[in-house]
Amino acid sequence: MKAADLRDLGADELGVKERDLSDQLFRMRIQKSMGQLEAPDKVRTVRRDLARVKTVLRQKRA
C-alpha cells in the first residue's frame, strides 16, 4: 500500500482502513503468541501500513 494511494481516499475511508488494520494486527499477535502464525513477515507489513494510514489521516486533519 502506497501513501499516494491513501491520500486519494477520504477521511472516513481511512478511518475504516485504520480500524481494519489494527484489528488484523491484534489477531496476528494472538496467533503469534499461540504459535499459529503462518506468515510472521506479514506482521511487519501490517504495522507499516497502519502507520502510513495514521500518518495520512493526521495530515488530512491538520
Secondary structure, 3 states (H helix, E strand, C coil): CCHHHHHCCCHHHHHHHHHHHHHHHHHHHHHHHCCCCCCCHHHHHHHHHHHHHHHHHHHHHC
